[in-house]
């Protein structure tokens, strides 16, 4: 009975983990620039003495879905969306460089350029600071120009760091930002271009996520029923032993 119970228990545990990932994706279906997490199940044998009679399921992390979301025009001068592949470099909560596709930028009270989530946007080696200005313009290559107060000419302030590392080198951190697996900083890529006055939506397919949610719930129920059956079989076996 312990074999049936172990397989059912491990299946229920891994299904709950998959439900957590799927629910997280679904909750961020309307988050600007969000990239869905990928997971899959695989069968692993339980090694040990005797016959290999037990195989359990395990939910494994498959990285992030890098497919693009839809781009929606906003007309706002500080909204930017990346054309094709690439990422916007920001400063993570730990002070290290991280990456995002969220281009809902704004200038805070101290003049720092931040994303909508509050992360400072990286420029040439440091977070970008915007002096007081009447107008701010962002070019397709990330160059930021301003028209200072009381002046008629534009002055270049900095350039948003845009990167495009291979997808295999990327992983999503607990902060919701994307990092290089080695913890290093990616090199700037001049080929990455921005679309100004637009935002990229989440790439989560809500219909698919809802279908997965129902499927995972049914899988969990099946595993729980298997554990209940194991308990009933154990109880019946104990009763037979008492009768003997």
MOMONOR-V907687 format. One record per residue. N is the residue number from 0. RES is the residue in one letter. OMEGA is omega in whole degrees, -180 to 180 (none if undefined). NEAR is the number of other ideal C-beta (glycine too) atoms within 8 Angstrom. Layout:
N|RES|OMEGA|NEAR  N|RES|OMEGA|NEAR
This chain:
0|X|-178|8  1|X|-180|5  2|X|177|8  3|X|-179|11  4|X|-179|11  5|X|-180|11  6|X|-180|12  7|X|-180|13  8|X|-179|10  9|X|177|11  10|X|179|13  11|X|180|12  12|X|-179|8  13|X|177|13  14|X|176|14  15|X|178|9  16|X|178|10  17|X|177|12  18|X|179|12  19|X|180|8  20|X|-179|11  21|X|178|13  22|X|177|9  23|X|177|9  24|X|-178|12  25|X|-180|12  26|X|-179|6  27|X|-179|11  28|X|180|11  29|X|180|5  30|X|-177|8  31|X|174|12  32|X|-177|13  33|X|177|13  34|X|-176|12  35|X|173|12  36|X|-180|12  37|X|175|9  38|X|175|12  39|X|178|7  40|X|173|10  41|X|-179|7  42|X|180|8  43|X|179|8  44|X|175|7  45|X|-178|9  46|X|180|4  47|X|180|4  48|X|180|2  49|X|-178|4  50|X|176|3  51|X|-172|7  52|X|-177|5  53|X|176|9  54|X|-179|8  55|X|180|12  56|X|180|11  57|X|176|10  58|X|-176|11  59|X|179|8  60|X|179|6  61|X|178|6  62|X|-178|10  63|X|177|12  64|X|-176|8  65|X|178|7  66|X|-175|5  67|X|171|7  68|X|179|11  69|X|-179|6  70|X|-178|11  71|X|178|8  72|X|179|6  73|X|-177|8  74|X|-180|5  75|X|-172|6  76|X|180|9  77|X|175|10  78|X|-180|14  79|X|175|15  80|X|-180|12  81|X|175|16  82|X|180|8  83|X|-177|7  84|X|177|6  85|X|-177|13  86|X|174|14  87|X|-180|16  88|X|178|15  89|X|177|14  90|X|-179|11  91|X|179|13  92|X|180|4  93|X|180|5  94|X|179|5  95|X|-178|9  96|X|177|10  97|X|-171|14  98|X|-178|13  99|X|173|13  100|X|-179|13  101|X|-177|13  102|X|178|16  103|X|-172|10  104|X|177|13  105|X|179|9  106|X|-178|10  107|X|-176|7  108|X|179|3  109|X|179|5  110|X|179|9  111|X|176|11  112|X|-176|12  113|X|172|12  114|X|178|14  115|X|178|9  116|X|177|7  117|X|-179|5  118|X|178|12  119|X|179|10  120|X|-177|16  121|X|175|13  122|X|179|12  123|X|175|6  124|X|-178|4  125|X|175|6  126|X|-176|10  127|X|176|14  128|X|-178|10  129|X|176|12  130|X|177|8  131|X|-174|5  132|X|175|10  133|X|-177|6  134|X|177|8  135|X|179|11  136|X|176|9  137|X|-180|14  138|X|-178|10  139|X|179|7  140|X|179|9  141|X|179|12  142|X|-179|10  143|X|178|17  144|X|179|12  145|X|169|14  146|X|-176|11  147|X|-180|10  148|X|177|6  149|X|180|3  150|X|-178|7  151|X|-178|3  152|X|179|5  153|X|177|8  154|X|179|9  155|X|-178|8  156|X|-176|10  157|X|178|10  158|X|179|10  159|X|178|16  160|X|178|12  161|X|-176|17  162|X|178|13  163|X|179|10  164|X|177|9  165|X|-178|5  166|X|-178|8  167|X|-179|5  168|X|-174|8  169|X|173|15  170|X|180|9  171|X|180|11  172|X|179|10  173|X|179|3  174|X|-180|8  175|X|179|6  176|X|179|12  177|X|-179|12  178|X|169|13  179|X|-176|11  180|X|180|7  181|X|-179|5  182|X|-180|6  183|X|176|5  184|X|-180|7  185|X|177|13  186|X|176|5  187|X|-179|8  188|X|-177|10  189|X|-179|6  190|X|179|6  191|X|-177|15  192|X|-180|11  193|X|170|16  194|X|-175|11  195|X|180|10  196|X|-179|10  197|X|177|13  198|X|176|13  199|X|180|15  200|X|174|11  201|X|178|13  202|X|179|11  203|X|174|11  204|X|-173|7  205|X|180|8  206|X|179|6  207|X|180|7  208|X|178|13  209|X|177|9  210|X|178|8  211|X|180|9  212|X|179|12  213|X|-179|8  214|X|179|8  215|X|177|12  216|X|178|9  217|X|177|8  218|X|179|10  219|X|178|12  220|X|179|8  221|X|179|8  222|X|178|13  223|X|177|10  224|X|178|8  225|X|178|12  226|X|177|12  227|X|178|8  228|X|178|9  229|X|178|12  230|X|179|9  231|X|179|8  232|X|179|10  233|X|179|9  234|X|179|8  235|X|179|8  236|X|179|9  237|X|179|8  238|X|178|8  239|X|179|8  240|X|178|7  241|X|179|6  242|X|179|5  243|X|none|4
